[in-house]
Structure formats: structure tokens, C-alpha cells
Amino acid sequence: MSDEQLYDVWWNDDTAGEQSMEDNHQPHWHKVLDMIKEKNILDCTVLDFGCNQGGFLRFLYQQKPFLKGVGVDLAKKSIEVANKRKKDLPISYEATANVDKFIDTFNLAFSISVIYLLQDLKEHAWKMKQALKPGGVYYCTYTDYSKNPSLLYYKKQIDRQGTIPMQLHSLNDIAGAFFYEGFSVEMRRMPPKGYIHIDPEDPWFNCIADRMQYEYQEAYIYRFTAPGK
């Protein structure tokens, strides 16, 4: 990904749009915060890669205040929304994917449901290595739909309305890209915390069983720790 690939918005849904995507991701944000090891991040500079309208960094600051935050995304209009909403928070948002320009800047980084859109995992791992301080930590969520019967149906929805198509990475593909750059790799599943609300007209899964398979078996979070430099 490069700055030449900037676009207006990623989610091209005329009825719901990117705000609905932000709203739908909030339960996921809660799960991420429950799973990070860091208890106090007051002295941390934090990156959100693929921040969209910037909601996650604002949510994170409410729950765990940090020193400074930077959100990046290729969607220009989404970044405009993010900057309007940040108010006086110590956060900046920028339309770019070239985080390698932030040399040794971040103690902590996140990408929430983003890496499945990246074509070049090795390039991404290299860029994150440049952006993180030595020993910096990158949390990355990913869903492995490879054994889900609704995979092709799900991918069709993403490819139809998303500006960037869905990539079918394996868990090994992702870990391998970061191993190559010298990262320490940890991961765990992200099971739901409570009951799952079932939509009778679920736009993503062909049946309830496929939805439950995704919830309990296929959602993961990686914890990548950058090497010393």
C-alpha cells in the first residue's frame, strides 16, 4: 500500500456507510482492550493502523489514557471525520499507509480488522518494524474464515462494497511475515464475552452455525513484539 492509493471512503454502502461499520466494531474494541497485557499506557505513543473515522483511538483514550496517538488510513474523507471528532485529545490523524516514516516512534500499535485487506504482508511487517520502538508491541486482529462454509458469501459482500478486496491469508502467512522481520509472535482466540445477537437476515453468514463458528473458533488477536535495533 502506498499514498498513491488514497481514496475517499473504504466502505461504499449508500444506506449505512462507514458510521455503521464503526458502530458495529465497538464490541470488538472492548474485546481487544480486555486482551492487551499493558495495564498502564500513560507514557505511550500509540498508532492505529487503518483507523477509518478514528473511533478506536478515542475509545482507547477514554479507557486507558496515553501520551499521544496517531491514526492512519487511506480513506481521505474518513480521516477528515476523524480529525473533526478528536476535539482536544492528544491524537492526530493522517491519510497515509506509510507508517515507516515514523521511525522508532510508537510504544504500542493496533490494527483492528485491517490486515485481511493487505496484499503484501512482508511489506507491512517491515513498515511496522520501522515505526515501532525497539520492544514496541503491535496488536493485530484477524479472522481466519478458511474453514467457514460462508467464506465465499462473506468475501462477496466485502469485495462488492469495499474499496480494497478481501485477502485470504492463512495464520501462518501473517505470523511468517513478522517472524521474517525478527518479531516475537504471540496469539490467542477472541471468543465472545456473552450471548450473541442473531439477525434473521444476517448479511454475512448463510446460517447461524457459520456465525457461531466464526465467533468461537475463527477470531484471533496477534501480539507482535518488535526486536531490538
C-alpha positions in Angstrom: 0.0 0.0 0.0 1.3 3.5 -0.8 0.0 7.0 -0.6 -0.9 6.9 -4.4 -3.7 4.6 -3.5 -5.7 7.1 -1.4 -9.5 7.0 -1.9 -12.5 8.8 -0.3 -14.0 6.0 1.8 -13.4 2.3 2.1 -17.0 1.1 2.8 -19.2 2.0 -0.2 -22.6 1.4 1.4 -25.0 4.2 0.5 -27.5 3.3 3.2 -25.3 2.6 6.2 -21.8 3.8 5.3 -18.7 3.9 7.4 -20.5 5.1 10.5 -22.4 1.8 10.7 -19.1 0.0 10.4 -17.7 2.0 13.3 -20.7 1.3 15.4 -20.6 -2.5 14.6 -16.9 -2.6 15.6 -17.3 -1.3 19.1 -17.9 -4.7 20.8 -14.7 -5.8 19.1 -12.9 -2.9 20.6 -14.0 -4.0 24.1 -12.6 -7.5 23.5 -9.3 -6.1 22.3 -8.9 -4.0 25.5 -9.7 -7.0 27.6 -6.8 -8.9 26.0 -3.9 -6.5 25.9 -1.2 -7.1 28.5 -0.4 -3.4 29.2 -2.2 -2.1 32.2 -0.9 1.5 32.2 -0.1 3.3 28.9 0.1 6.9 30.2 3.7 7.3 28.8 3.0 5.5 25.5 2.7 6.9 22.0 0.1 4.8 20.2 -0.6 4.0 16.5 -3.9 2.9 15.0 -3.2 1.4 11.5 -6.3 1.6 9.4 -8.1 3.9 11.8 -11.0 4.8 9.5 -13.0 7.5 11.3 -10.7 7.4 14.3 -13.1 5.9 16.8 -10.8 3.2 18.3 -8.1 5.7 19.5 -10.8 7.9 21.1 -12.3 4.9 22.7 -8.9 3.7 23.9 -8.1 7.1 25.4 -11.3 7.0 27.4 -10.4 3.6 28.8 -6.6 3.9 29.0 -5.2 7.4 28.6 -2.0 7.6 26.6 0.6 10.3 25.9 0.0 10.7 22.2 -1.9 8.9 19.5 -1.7 8.7 15.7 -4.3 7.2 13.4 -3.6 6.5 9.7 -5.9 5.3 6.9 -6.1 5.5 3.1 -9.6 6.9 3.2 -9.3 10.7 2.9 -12.9 11.5 3.9 -12.8 9.2 6.9 -9.6 11.0 8.1 -11.4 14.3 7.7 -14.2 13.0 10.0 -11.6 11.6 12.5 -9.9 15.0 12.8 -13.2 16.8 13.3 -14.1 14.4 16.1 -10.8 14.4 18.1 -11.5 17.8 19.8 -8.7 18.4 22.3 -7.5 14.9 22.6 -3.7 14.3 22.0 -4.4 12.5 18.8 -3.7 13.2 15.1 -5.0 11.5 12.0 -3.3 11.3 8.6 -4.3 9.9 5.2 -1.3 7.5 4.6 -0.3 3.9 4.9 3.5 4.7 5.0 4.0 4.4 8.7 7.7 3.6 8.1 8.2 7.4 8.1 7.5 7.4 11.8 10.9 6.0 12.7 11.1 4.5 16.2 8.0 6.4 17.3 5.4 4.0 18.8 5.4 2.0 22.0 2.1 0.4 21.1 0.2 -0.2 17.8 -3.1 -1.6 16.8 -4.8 -2.7 13.6 -8.4 -3.7 14.2 -9.9 -5.9 11.4 -7.5 -4.4 8.8 -4.7 -6.9 7.9 -7.2 -9.0 5.9 -7.2 -6.2 3.3 -3.4 -6.0 2.9 -1.8 -7.7 -0.1 1.8 -7.5 0.9 2.3 -8.8 4.5 6.0 -8.7 4.4 6.0 -5.0 3.4 3.5 -4.3 6.2 5.7 -6.1 8.8 8.7 -4.2 7.6 6.9 -0.9 7.9 5.6 -1.7 11.4 9.2 -2.6 12.4 10.4 0.9 11.4 7.5 2.6 13.2 7.8 0.8 16.5 10.4 1.5 19.1 12.6 -1.5 20.0 10.4 -3.8 22.1 7.3 -2.0 20.9 4.1 -4.1 20.7 1.6 -4.4 17.9 -1.8 -5.9 18.4 -3.5 -7.1 15.2 -6.9 -8.8 15.0 -7.7 -11.3 12.2 -10.4 -13.8 11.4 -9.5 -17.0 9.6 -12.5 -17.9 7.5 -10.7 -20.6 5.6 -12.8 -23.4 7.1 -16.1 -21.4 7.4 -18.8 -22.6 4.9 -19.8 -18.9 4.5 -16.4 -17.8 3.3 -17.3 -17.1 -0.3 -20.5 -15.4 0.6 -18.7 -13.2 3.1 -16.0 -12.4 0.7 -18.5 -11.4 -2.0 -20.1 -8.8 0.4 -16.7 -7.3 1.2 -15.5 -7.2 -2.4 -18.7 -5.7 -3.6 -18.8 -2.8 -1.1 -15.2 -2.4 0.0 -12.7 -0.3 -2.0 -10.0 -2.8 -1.3 -10.9 -6.5 -1.7 -10.5 -9.2 0.9 -7.3 -11.2 1.0 -7.3 -14.9 2.1 -4.2 -15.0 4.3 -3.5 -18.0 6.5 -2.5 -17.7 10.1 1.0 -18.9 9.1 1.2 -16.3 6.4 0.7 -13.5 8.9 3.0 -14.9 11.6 5.6 -15.7 8.9 5.8 -12.1 7.7 6.6 -10.9 11.2 9.0 -13.8 12.0 10.9 -12.7 8.9 11.4 -9.2 10.4 12.5 -10.6 13.8 9.3 -10.0 15.8 8.3 -12.2 18.7 4.9 -13.6 17.9 2.1 -14.5 20.3 -1.6 -15.0 19.6 -4.9 -16.1 21.1 -8.5 -16.6 20.1 -11.1 -13.9 20.8 -14.2 -15.6 22.0 -17.4 -13.6 22.7 -18.0 -12.3 26.3 -21.7 -13.1 26.4 -24.7 -14.0 24.3 -24.6 -13.5 20.5 -27.4 -11.4 19.0 -28.8 -13.3 16.0 -30.0 -11.4 13.0 -32.7 -13.3 11.0 -31.4 -11.6 7.9 -27.6 -11.8 8.6 -25.8 -10.2 5.7 -22.6 -12.0 6.4 -23.3 -15.7 7.1 -25.5 -18.2 5.4 -26.6 -19.8 8.6 -26.4 -19.5 12.4 -23.9 -22.3 12.7 -21.5 -20.5 10.5 -21.9 -17.3 12.6 -21.2 -19.3 15.8 -18.2 -21.0 14.2 -16.7 -17.5 13.4 -17.4 -16.2 17.0 -15.9 -19.1 18.9 -13.3 -20.6 16.6 -12.0 -18.2 14.0 -11.4 -14.8 15.5 -7.8 -14.2 16.6 -5.6 -11.5 18.0 -1.8 -11.4 17.4 0.7 -9.8 19.7 3.9 -8.9 17.8 6.8 -7.6 19.8 9.4 -5.7 17.8 13.1 -6.7 18.0 15.9 -4.5 19.3 17.6 -2.4 16.7 
